[in-house]
């Protein structure tokens, strides 16, 4: 899943006023700050991307696309059948989206009427709130506990009021928290009239999935992305999974050509190279363990994570440290605004060598 919450710039101070009214749900959206550009060539530990790039087999597959194939609209049937087999679902139970961002828009377009409640445990992926508010939904947030444990009791209480949609990232971004199957069953049992999205953007690093549950859970939607472990963030490919009747409702609200032919070619090649994915995931998990140990030795508080990143608390001066590291070409993600005070930083786990470079830099700057 991309973690980047992109929002348009503010309207200019001068010039003629808009002559066409803007929807209230859009007019009152708070602005998001897009990431700075020029990140290529730097140590990108800020947006949970694959830090070494995609499989070489993806590049070879893309190089074989012909001019004629680029001149026609994408065709999805063959790729859908192949990838459905790989995911262990039926073709009717999945659909492609232009990244998980587009999947969220599609869910809100399909199920949320103005005024409906969308339940979101926060802090979490900011685009849940973004698309809920654009749809005119009323966001109800339940906050993570002070030790950043998932607010299960508060979520179950909120589900008694039957919100229209519940958005769950599992593992969660930015906390790294992973809900086990028992907690997920309790949530689904408590939500018979609520659509539950389980966003598995970081599934490869956690190893826990509820994808096999879609056939027996009429209110469950699962999302996956190829932007993280597979290293295809630039190609924008997400996948939604749901029971066939639920997937059909989503398909009705979907554009006819949501993803490009190049993205489909890359997806097949990336998922076929299982050795590359396994090797990269093993490297990241080793790197994450090294990063946690190294930061704890430096006196930094580290929160447990099941994803390819850690949320850490540097204490006062955390924002300053992020800026100092950026001057050295090492990019981290400052999460102070979400967590309520300076010090909280999200750090992507790249390779072991990249983690060692980061730890040396932190020790030199602190």
GUKE-344462 format. One record per atom (N, C-alpha, C): x, y, z. Coordinates in steps of 0.05 Angstrom, whole numbers, plus 5000, padded with zeros to 4 digits. Layout:
N
XYZ ...
***
This chain:
366
501649785000 500050005000 501650235000 501150564974 502850794980 501950925005 503751005023 503051145047 502851445043 503251545020 503451825016 500751945013 500052135029 497452275028 497852525012 497052514986 497452744969 494952914969 495253164973 493053354973 493753594956 491853704942 492353934924 493254174941 494754344928 495654584941 493354774947 493654964965 491555144972 490855324948 488455434948 487655604926 489355864928 489955984905 491456234906 490056454920 491556634932 490456854947 488957054929 490057094905 488957294887 487657154863 486457324845 485157214822 482157184825 480757124804 477857104805 476956874822 474656904835 473556694852 472356474834 472256234846 470956014831 468056084826 467156034801 464356094795 462555844799 463855614803 462355364808 462755274837 460655234852 460955154880 462454894883 464254884903 465654644909 464154484930 464054214927 462654054947 463754114975 461954124994 462754185022 464753985032 464453725025 466253525035 469053565025 469353705002 471953754991 473054025001 471254215003 472054495010 473254495038 472354325056 473254345084 475454135091 476454005070 478653815075 481153965085 482453855105 485053975114 487253895094 489054075088 491154015069 493153805079 494053635062 496153445068 498753555055 500953485066 503553565055 504653325039 505053365013 506253154997 509153135003 510452894998 513252865003 514853044984 517253124993 518953274976 519853094953 520253214930 521253064907 524353064908 525452934888 528352904888 529452694907 527852484912 528652274931 530452064918 530452054891 532051844877 535051884885 536351654889 539151664896 539751694925 537751754941 538051784970 537251514984 537951495010 537151265025 534351305034 532351185020 529551235024 528351055046 528451155070 527351005092 524951155104 523551295086 521351465096 518551375087 518251225066 515651155056 515150855052 516750685067 516250395068 516350265041 517850385023 518250264996 520250034997 520349874977 522549694972 525049864967 527249814983 529549994981 531649904961 531249674947 533149584928 532049584899 529449614897 528149604870 526849334865 525449324843 523849084836 525648854826 524448624822 525848394811 526848464783 529248374775 530248414748 528348294727 526848084735 524947964716 522748154709 522048344726 520048544720 521048724697 523548804699 524748984678 524848834651 525548584652 525648434627 522848404615 520848354632 518148324622 517148594610 517748814623 516849074612 518249134586 520749054583 522249114558 521048964534 519448754539 518348604517 515548704508 514548914521 512049034512 512449164484 510649104466 510849194439 509449464435 510249614414 508749864408 505749814403 505049594391 502249534386 500749494413 502049364432 500749314458 500249574473 502049774469 501650034482 499550194468 498750124444 496850274429 493950194433 493549974449 490849874453 490249894483 487649894490 486849904518 487549644532 488149664558 488949424573 486749204572 487648954572 485848724573 486548574599 484548514615 484948414642 484448124646 482947994628 481947724634 484147524639 486147514622 488247304624 489847354650 490647604655 492247664679 490547604704 488047674703 486347624726 486247324733 485947154712 485846864717 488446764729 490746864718 493346764727 493846854756 493247104762 493847204789 491847094809 489347044801 487446924819 488446654828 489546494810 490646234817 492946274837 494646474833 496846514851 495946604879 493846754880 492746844906 490846634919 490046434904 488346234914 485446314916 484546484897 481746584896 480646534868 478046574865 476846564839 477046834825 477146844799 477347104785 475047294793 472747184798 470447354806 470747474833 472747384848 473147484876 475347694878 476347794856 478547994857 478248194835 479248434839 479348634818 481748814823 482848924802 485149094803 484349384807 486049534821 485649814826 488249964822 488050224817 490450384813 491750454839 493050244851 494150264878 491950234898 492650204924 490650174945 489150434949 490450664943 488950914945 486350904929 486550804904 484250784887 482250574898 483350364910 481550164923 479850284945 481050464961 479550594982 477450784970 478150924949 476151094936 473850924926 474450694915 472350524904 470550414926 471650344949 470050244971 468150464981 469250704984 467550924994 465450994973 466151004948 464151064927 461850854927 462550604932 460650394930 458750374955 459850424978 458350365002 457650605020 458950835017 458551055036 456751265024 454451305037 452751535031 453451775049 452952015040 453452245057 452152215084 453752255105 452752225132 453251955145 453851755129 454451495140 457051505157 457251335177 459551335194 461651145183 464151235182 466451075176 468251065201 468750825211 470250775235 473150735228 474950885242 477750865236 479350875262 480850655269 482650675291 485050845283 485751045299 487951225292 490051235314 492651285307 493651355281 493751125262 493251175236 493350975216 493851105189 493550955167 493951055140 492051285135 493051515129 491451765128 489351765105 489751595085 487851605063 485151475069 484951325091 482351225100 480551465106 481451645123 479951885129 479552055105 481552085089 481352265065 479052185047 478951925039 476851845021 474051825034 474051765060 471451765075 470352045075 471952245080 470952525081 470152625053 471552555033 470752635005 468052514999 467552275008 464952145002 462652265019 463352445037 461352565055 460852405079 462552205085 462152045109 462952195134 461852095156 462552215182 464552025195 466952115199 469051945210 468951935240 468851695250 469051645279 471651515284 473351645300 476051535305 476251425333 477451185336 478151075362 481151085364 482251195385 485151235387 486550985398 488950935386 490650725398 491250805427 491750595443 492250645472 495050765476 495650865500 498051005505 500550845499 500450585501 502650405495 502550315466 500750435450 500350385422 499350105416 497849995435 496349745430 493749815416 492749625399 490349675384 487949705404 486249895399 483949945418 481649755412 482049505418 480049295411 477349345425 477449395451 474949435466 473349665456 474749885450 473450125440 472250075412 473749925396 472749855369 470249685370 470249485387 467949315390 465449475400 465949665418 463649835427 462650005404 464450115388 463550285366 462050125345 462749875342 461349705322 458449645329 457749685355 454949645363 453049845349 454250075341 452650275327 452550235297 453650015287 453549935259 454550155240 457050235242 458150415222 458050285195 458050445174 457850325147 460450185140 462750295147 465350175139 467250195163 468849985167 471049985186 473649935170 475650105173 478150085158 480349985178 481549755172 483649645189 486149585172 488349705179 490949635167 492149425184 492949195173 493948975189 496348845174 498848905182 499649085204 498949375199 498849525221 497949805219 500349985213 499750195198 501750405192 500750665205 502250785224 505150765228 505950595252 504150465267 504950345292 506250075288 505749935266 506749665262 505249445276 503049525289 501449335305 500049125287 500148875296 498848655282 496648535298 494148535288 491948395301 492048095294 491747925314 491747645309 488947555299 488847305291 486347205279 484047215299 484547165324 482447165345 481247445346 482847655347 481747925348 480247995323 481247905300 479847965275 477147815274 477047575284 474447435285 472447585303 473347685325 471647825344 470548085330 472248215315 471348455301 469348395280 469848195264 467948115242 465348015254 465447865276 462947775288 461348005299 462648215308 461248445319 460248635298 460848585273 460248775252 458548665230 456248545236 454648415215 453548605194 453248855202 452149055183 454249265175 456749205179 458949385173 460849255153 461549395132 463649295114 466349325128 467849115130 470449115143 472649085122 474249295119 476549285102 478949205118 480248985111 482848915123 484948965102 486549165106 488549255088 491149115094 492048935076 494348765081 496748865064 497249125064 499449235048 502149115056 502449045081 504948945091 504848645097 503048505084 502648215089 505148055087 506848105067 509247945062 511047945086 511148155101 512948175124 511648065150 509048055151 507647955174 506947665173 506247575148 505547285144 502847205154 501147395162 498447335171 496447455152 494547295143 492547395124 489747285131 487747435124 484947335126 483747295098 485447295078 484447265051 482647015047 483346775059 481646545056 478846575068 478446785085 475846815098 473746945080 474447055057 472547215042 470047065034 470246805030 467846655021 465846605043 466746615067 464846565089 464246815105 465347045097 464847295110 463647485090 461047535091 459747705071 460347995073 461648075095 462248365099 465248425099 466948235089 469848265089 470948335062 472648535061 474248605037 477148615046 478848495030 481748485035 483148635012 485048805019 486648944999 489548865001 490848854978 493748804977 494949014957 497549044959 498949234941 501549114931 502449204908 505049124898 507049354901 506349554918 508049784922 510249744943 509949534960 511749494982 513849284976 513349034983 515348824980 516148794951 514248804932 514748754904 516248984891 516249224903 517749444892 516549574867 513949584865 512649694841 511049954848 511950104867 510350344876 509850534853 511750564834 511350754812 509250664792 508550404792 506650304772 503850304783 503450344809 500850374821 498950134815 499349914829 497549684826 496749584853 494149584858 492949464881 491049244873 490249074892 488348864887 486348854910 483748834903 481648794923 480548514921 479948394944 478848124945 476348134962 474247994952 471747984967 470047754956 468047674971 466147474961 465047574935 464347384917 463647464889 461447674888 459347654904 457247854903 458148124912 459948134932 461048384942 462948504921 464648324909 466448424888 464948534864 462648414858 460948504836 459948784841 459148844866 458249114873 460549314869 462949244878 465249414874 465849454845 465649244829 466249264801 464349454786 461849474796 459949654783 460849944785 462250014807 463050284811 465950334801 467150134790 469950154781 470150264752 472150414747 472550514719 473250274701 472850294675 473350054658 476249984655 478050174658 480950114655 482450234678 482250114702 483450244726 486450224727 487750024714 490649994715 491749964687 494250024684 495450024657 496349734650 496749694624 497749434614 500549384625 502149604627 504849564638 504749474667 502949574683 502649484711 501949194712 500149104694 499448814694 501748634687 503348714667 505648564660 507648544683 508148774696 509948784718 508948614742 506348624747 505248474769 505648174765 505148074741 505547784736 508447704740 510247874730 513147804732 514047814761 513048024776 513948054804 512947824821 510447744818 509347534835 510447254826 511247234801 512446974792 515246934804 516647154810 519347124821 519247094851 518346864860 518046814888 520746824903 522846734890 525446734903 526347014910 525947204891 526647484896 525147584920 522447544921 520847644943 521647524969 522047254970 522847124995 525547235005 527447264987 530047354994 529947645005 528347814992 528148095001 526748105028 524647955032 523247955058 525047855080 526547645075 528447545096 530447765103 531447905083 533448125088 532148345105 529748415098 528348635113 527848545142 527048305146 526448215174 529048215190 531248125178 533848135192 534648425198 534148595178 534848885181 533149015203 530548945204 528749055224 529748975253 530548725256 531548635282 534048785290 535848825270 538348965275 537749255282 535849375268 535149655273 534049695301 532249515309 531049535336 533249505357 534949315354 537149275374 538949515375 539749615351 541549845350 540450095363 537850145358 536650385369 536250355399 535450125408 535150085437 537850125452 540050035439 542650075451 543350375453 542150535435 542550825436 540650965454 538950805468 537050925487 534451025474 533850935450 531451015436 529250815441 526850915447 524550725450 523650625423 523350365421 522450235396 519950075402 517950115384 515349975387 515449725370 514349495379 514349255363 512849295337 513849165316 512749195289 512748935274 510548885259 510348645242 510648725213 511448975207 511649075180 514549125173 515049265151 517749325142 518749595152 517849665176 518649925188 518349895218 519550095232 519250125260 518250405267 516450425286 515850685298 517550705322 519050935324 520850975346 520351245359 521251275383 520951525398 523751625406 524751825391 527251945397 527152145420 524652215428 524352415449 524752695437 524952905454 525353175444 527753195425 527253325403 529453345383 529253145361 527052985361 526752785340 526452915312 524953125311 524653265285 527253385276 528853485294 531453595287 533253375276 533153145288 534752925278 533952835250 531352835245 530452765218 531552965197 531553215204 532553415185 535553395182 537053335203 539953295201 540653055183 539152835187 539652605170 539052655141 536952815136 536152875109 538453025094 539853195109 542153335097 544353135089 544352905101 546352695095 545252505074 542852555063 541752385043 540252135054 539552155080 538151925093 535352035101 533251925089 530552025093 528951845112 527951965134 526151835152 523451985152 521451875165 518751995165 518052095193 517852355196 517152485221 514152445226 513352325248 510552265254 509552425278 510852645284 510152805308 507252905307 506352995283 503653105281 501552895287 501952645279 499952435285 500052345314 502452345326 502752235353 502452445374 502352695367 501752905386 504053045399 506552965393 508853105403 511353035387 513453195390 515953145377 517252885387 518652755369 520252525377 519452265362 516952245354 516051995340 516952005311 518251795302 519351775275 518851485265 517951465240 517651205228 520051155210 521350915213 523750855199 523350595183 523650615157 523450375140 525850195144 525449935146 527649745147 528349665118 530749745110 531649665083 533449415085 535749425073 537649205075 539249235101 540649015108 542349025132 544449245129 545649265105 547749465100 546549745103 544149785093 542950055096 542350115125 541449915141 540949965169 543550035184 545749905178 548249965191 549150255184 548750335159 549350615152 547650805168 545050745171 543250925186 544150935215 544650715228 545450715256 547950875261 549950845243 552351005246 551751305244 550051375225 549351665222 547851765246 545951615258 544551695281 546451745305 548251555308 550151575331 551951825328 552651885303 554352125298 552852385302 550152385297 548652635298 547452685326 547152485342 545852525369 547852625389 
***
